[in-house]
Amino acid sequence: MRRRGPGVEHGRVTETITGLSMSLPEVLVLLGALALVAARWLPPAARRPGTIGAGAVLVASVTVLGVLGVLGIRWQLLPVLAGAALASAFALPPLLRRRTGRPAWRARWWLALPGSLACAGLIAIGPVAAWAFPLPEFPEPSGGFAVGTRVVQWTDPLRPESFTADPDDRRTVVAQLWYPAQKSPTGTQRAQYLGRTEQEARTVAEALADGVGLPGFLVDGVPRARSRAVVDAPVAGGGERFPVVLFSPGSGGVRTQNTAWAEELASHGYLVAALDHPYDSAVVVLADGRTIHATTASSGDRDRDEELAAGWTAVRAADLGFVLTQLERLDRGETADPLTGRLDTGRAAVAGHSLGGAAALQAARQDRRFDAVVDLDGYPHGPTAPALEQPALALTQEITAGTDPRYLPRLTDAFEHSTTTSYRLAVAGAGHLTFMDGPLYLPPVPSIVGTLGRTESSRVVAGATLAFLDAVLRGRPGDPAETLRAFGKVYTVSPSGARGTARLTP
């Protein structure tokens, strides 16, 4: 086993053992428990020191985790501790009887053997559970910039809140910005994942788990994670202006769901603004502490659900256009901000995952300030008019017999109403949640997160996005289709007037 780089938790350094997804103190708990099981079978001369040593390691490691608060006792350790407690029933009595002068008692082998096997089985559940539901470990961004982040909140005075009956309620949007930053000193604490504080992160994690019907304790490690960005890090020097990418999450998703993707883009010189959509995102915590839970829900009727999705998509598209306006104002210096004069809002892309991908397509149709669209496995909702004038990239799973038969025709129709060439990239081995942070902390079940793996998933999705944006927004020479082929099978989408009817052709 080898260790991966240190992560900061609660102001202290912990390390994760690759493959096990356990910190060093957790591994010591595991080893101490196993040693306690093995102590029963040691030769008489080694039995006493072996038991005492195993118990000391176990107690010290639990103390470091729980009492000192380095990481806390995760639920994955509970079966390990249960196995250790059961093993102690076999290992400790002989020691205690000797200490009182009474004859040593030792369980018969035919009783100790199944007991030891049961203990070992319980203990083995721990690393399996830690592997299946790990503490997310974010990949190091590959670009030349360090990454800073912060959360902003804006209220649109011209737009009523359509999800409430209060006529004076105005639409408020929370956005998280990731931007190219100066390198921070070694040991600087990295940004909390899922929220500005651990409490907010826990609120978000519980809402996300509830939204998919999972017990909240299964993902209790996620709120403890730290990403690679640094909160309020100084903006990178040099005066370079950064193209802007706006992002909308999936249905019930949250602004942080594509953090690894956002950090990778920011490290390559982009400003990424990811949105929370109140009443649609799983939960939104406002600056004043108010918590808004999702009220959107499927009706179960296909036609009605399509109508509902088109309405939600329209609200999201308006949110995206509003945030771009706020970024333009920020860049002009209408409010004092470190990013003033550093945003190239004249080179802007809009992106989204799932329902957010549909919102990105609608936002681009309605707002010509967007120069490119990235749809991460999103089923298009809403009208196909006016024509899409910006190049678009759709990243999808491979189309199989199990794919919704409406999906590809609907995507083709959306791109047919276009005046420029766009692309569909079919990513082999991808699942729907491959296109967000899910592979970093969910069980590696192919039907859920695909088969690309925890590291490769984020590399492919961010790499393909960068290849497309660099070509469209930065004018990087070469055929985008050729660059995209490094990440999967590419289909070129020709505009209606250029080659008859548009086709998703390889």
N, C-alpha and C positions, 0 to 999 in steps of 0.2 A: 504494500500500500504506500502511496505517496501523499504528501500534504499539498493542498492548494493554498493559495495566498491568503493572508490573514484578513479577517473582516472585523469591523469594530461593532461590538454589541455592548450597550450599557456602559460605554466608556472603557471597556476592557477588550483585549484582543482574544479572539477565539479562532481556531483553525478547523477546517472541515477536511475529513479524510475522504479523498476521492473514492467513489464507488459506494462507500457506506453512508455518505451524507450525514455523518456524525462528527461533532466536535471532539477534540482531544479528551476533555473531561468525560464526555459521554462514552467514548471508547474505553476509557479506564474503568468506568462503571461496568461496562460489558465484560471486560477481562476479569475484573474482580469477582463478578458473579460466577463466571465460568470456573475460575480458580477455586471458589468456595464449593462448587459442585464436585470438582476433581479432588478436593482435599480428603473426602471420605475414602478414596481409593488409593491414597498414598501409603507407602510403607510406614509402620508405626513411628519410626524415628523422625520422619518428615511431616507426619500428620499435624502435629501441634503447631510448628512454625508456619506450615503452609496455610493452615486455617487462620491463624492470627494475621499473617501477611495479606491474605486475600481480603479479610474483613477490614483491615486498615486501609487498603487501597479503595475498597468500596465506600467506606464511610467518608474518607477524605474527598473523593470525587463527588459524591452526593452533596457534601458540604459546599464545595466550590460552586456547584451548579445552583443549588437551592438557596443556601443561607447567604452566600456572598453575591448571589444574583448575577453571575456571569452570563448565564443563558436561561436559567430557570429549568424546572423539570418538565420536559416535553412529555406528551402522552405516550410517545413511542418508547419511553423508558419504563413505563409502568409494568409491562410484562417482565422486563428484565429484573426489576426490583421484586416483583412477586416470585419469580424463580429463585432469586437470591434468598428471600425470606424462607421459602420452602426448603432450600438446601441447608440453611442454617439449622433446621430441625434435625438434620442428620449429622452435621459437622460439629455443633456446639455442645450437645449433652456430654460426650466423652470428656471434653475439656473441663466442663463445670464439675463433673463428678470427681475428677482427679483433684481439683482445687479444694474440694470439701473433704477429701480423704476417703470418699466412698469408692467402691470398685467402678472402674470405667465401664460404661454401657455403650455398646455399638450395635446398630441395627444389623440384623442378618442380611446376607447378600441378596437373598431372594426378595427382601423388602426394600433394601437400599437401591438395587438396580432399577426397578421401575420408577422409584422416586427420583433417582438421579436423571433418568431419561425424561421424566416429566418436567423436571427443573430445566434441563437443557432445551427442551422444546419451547417452554415459556420464554426463556432468554433469547432464543433464536428469533422469536417474533419481533423483538426490538429492532435489530438492524434491517429486517425485511420491511417493517413499517417505516423506518427512517428513510429507506431507499425509495419506497413508494410515495411518501409524502415528505419530501426533504425541505429543509430551510433553503429558500431560493438563493442561488449563488450567481450573480449577474456576470456575464462575460465582460472582460476588459475591452472597451471600445478600441477599434483599430486605427482611428484617424489621428491626425496630428495635433488636435486640440484636446485639452482637458474639458470637462463638461460641468457647467453650473446649472442650477435649477432654482425655480421659485414659483409660488402660486399667486395668481392674481384673480380678482373678481370684478366683473363689470355689470352694470345694470343698464338696459336699453330703455331710455325714457319714452321712446316712441312706440314701443311694442308691448301690448298687454300680455299678461301671463295667461295663456290659453288653458292651462290645466287647473286653474282655480276660478271661483265665482266672484272674487273680489275685483270690482272694476278699477280700483286704484293700484292693484298689484301689477308690477312691471317685470318683464322677463330678465332674470339674473343668470349669468353664466360664470362658472368657475373654470379657469384654465390653468394648466401647469406648463411653464416654459422650460425648455432645455436649450442651452445656448453654448457656443464655444467660449471657453473660459481660460484664464491663466491657471497654471499648475499650482495647486495648493500645497502647503508644507506637508511633509510626511507625517502621518498620524492624524491628519484632519478627519473629523468624523464625516462619514458619507451620509447622503440623504436617506431618510426613512422611506421605505417602500409603502405604497398604498395611501399614505396620508402625511400631513405636516407633523403630526405627533403620533406616538405609538397608540394613544387612545383612539385617535381618528382612524389609524390603520386597522385597529381591532374592529371598530364599527363597520368599516368597509368590508373587511374579510368576512365578518358574520353575515352581512347583507348578501355578499356574493355567494357564500355557501348556502344560505337560505334560498336564494334564487334558483339554484340547481338541485335543491333537495338534499344537500349533504349536511351531516351534523357539523356544527361549527368547529368542534375540537379537532377534526381531521386536518384542518388547515391552520391550526393555531401557530405554526411556525412562520407562516407568511408575514404577519404583522411585525415580526422581529427582524425581518430582512432589511438589509441596506443595499441600495443600488450603487452605481459607480459615480454618480454626480455629487457635487458639493453644493449645499444650499447657499445662495447669495454669493457664490464665488465671483471674484472680479472678472468682468468681461475681457476676453482675449485682447491683447494689444495689437497695434499695427494699423488700425483704421479700416480694415476690410469690412465690407458690407455683406451681410449674410442673407441668402435667399430664405424665404419663409415657407414652412410646411405646416398646415393645419390638419388636425387629426380628430376624427369622431369615432368613439368606441362602438362595440357591438351592442345589440339590444340587451339592456340590463347591465352593460359594461360600465367601466369607470375610466377616468382620464389616465390613470396609471397603468392600464392593462397592457400597454405596449411600451413599457419603459425601456427595455433592452433595445428595441428598434429605435426609439427616440434618442437614446444616448449615442447609439452608433451614428445616426445621421448628424447629431450635433457635433460629434468629434470630427466630422468631415466638413464642418463649416456651415451647417444649416441651423436656423432657429426653428425649433419644433414647438408648436402650441397645441396641446391636447385638451379636449373639452370634457367637462362633466355637463350633462344635460339634465337639469332638475326635473323630477317626476318621471324621467325615462331611465337615467342611470340608476343602478341598484340603490345607491344612497349618495347624497351630496351633503357635505358639511360646509355650511356657509361661514364667513369670517366672524359673524356674531355668535357662532356656536349652534345656530339652528340646524336641525338635521331633517333633510327632505328625502323620504323613501319613494321608490318607484311606484307609480300608480298605473302604468301601462300594463296590459295583460291580454293574452290571446282570448278570443271569444269561442274558439273551437269551430267556427264556421269559416270555411275557406275564403269565400267572397268577402265576408265582413272583415276578416283578418287582413286581407289585401287592402281594403279600404282604410282600415286603421293604420297599417304600416305606411301607407302613402301619406297619411296625415302626420304621423310622427316624423317621417323622413323630411317633410316640408318644414317642420319646426326646427329640426336639426340643421337643415340647409341654411335657414335664416340665422341660426346661432353662429354658424361658420362664417357667413358674410359679415355679421356684426363684429366678431372677434378680429377679422382682418381689418375692419375699419378702426378698431381700437388700437391695433398694432401700427397702423398708419399714423394715427394721432400721437402715439408714443414715440415713433421715430421722428416725427416733426418737432417734438419737444413741447407739446401742449401740456404734458405733465413731466416733471423732472424725473429722469430715469437713466440708469447707466447704459441702457441700450439705445438711447436717443442718438440718431445719426448712424446707427450701425445695422439697421434692418433694410434689406433690399426688397421692399414690398412690391416693387415692380416685377419681381421674379418670385411668384407665389404658386404653390401647389396645394391641393386639397386632397386628403386621404382619409380612409376609414376602413374599419373591419366589420364584416357582416352587415348589419343594418347601417352602420356608419359608412360603409362603402357605397350603399345606395344614396345616403345623404351627400356624400362627396360628389357623386355624379350629378345630383340635382343642384347642388351649390354651384358647380361649374356651369351648368346650363343657364342658371339665373344670374350669375355674376361673372362677367368677362374679365374681372381683375385676376381670376385664377388662370394660370397658364398651363397647368398640367393636373391630371387626376390619377390617383392610385387607389384601386379598389381591391382590398384584401379579402377575397372570397365572399363578396357581398352580392346577394340577390337583388337586382335592381327593382325598386318600387317607384310608383308615381309616373307622371307623363314622360314621353320621349321627345317632347317638343318644349322649347325650341331645339334646334340641332345643336349637338355638342361640337364646339369649335376648337376645343383643346385636345391635344394628344392624351390618350389614357392608357394605363397599364392595369390589367386585371390579373391578379395572382389567384389561381384556383387550385383545388385538388384535381387529380385526374378524374375525368368523367367516366363513370362506370355504370353498370346496370342498376346499382343502388342509388345513383344520383337522382335527385328530383328531376323528372323529365322536363319540367318547365324551365329549369335553370339556364341551360345553354341557349335555347331559343330566346329567352328573355334577355340574356346578356348580348346575344347577337343583334337583337332588335334595338337594344340601347345603343350599341356601337354603330349600327347601320345609320342611325340618325346622327351622323357625324360628318364633318367637312374635312377631317384630317386623318392620317393613318394612326391607328392605335394597335395595342398588342394584348394578347392573352398568354400568360405563362402558366402552364400546367406543371406543378411541382410534384414529382414522383415521391411517394411516401408521405405526403402531407395529409393531415386531418384538419378539420375546421379550426381547431384551437392551436394548430401549428403556427398560425399567423398572428399570435399574440404571445404573452409571457407564460401561458399555461404549461408548456413542456418543462419549465424550470421548477415547478412545484406540484404538478399533478402526476398520478401514476402513469408510467409509460405504456399505456394501453393503446394499441394502434387505432382503434375506433374513436378514441378521444383526442389524442395528440399526434397521431401519425407514427411513423417509424424512423424519422430523421434523427431523433435523439435530442437531448436537452441543449447541447451546444450548437449542433448543426442547424437546428430549426431557426434560431435567431440569426445565424450567419447567412443562411440562404435568403430569408425574407428581407433582411436589411440590405444585403448585398445586391439583390435584384432591384430593390427600390432605389438605391443609390445609383446603380448603372443607368436606370431610366431617367432619374432627375438630373444627373450630371449631363446627360445628352440633351434633355429638353430645356432645362433652366440655365445651364452653364455652357451650352453649345459645344460640348465635348465632341470632337470629330469621330466619325464612324457610324455604322449602321447599328441602332439600338438593338435590333433583333439579334445581331451576331453576339453582342455582349451578353444579352439575356440568356442565350443558349447555354451558358456555363451553369445556369441554375435550374434548367428544366426544358421542356418542349415548348417552343415558341410558335404562336399562331399570329399571323399578321392580319389586322382588320383594316380592310381598305374602305375608304369613303364611298358612298353610293355613286357619286358622279364620276369616280375615277375608274371603276372597273365593274360597271353594271351594279349588281346587288352585292352588298358587303358580305364577306365570308370570313369565318375564322379559319384561315388557311395556313398550314405550316410552310 
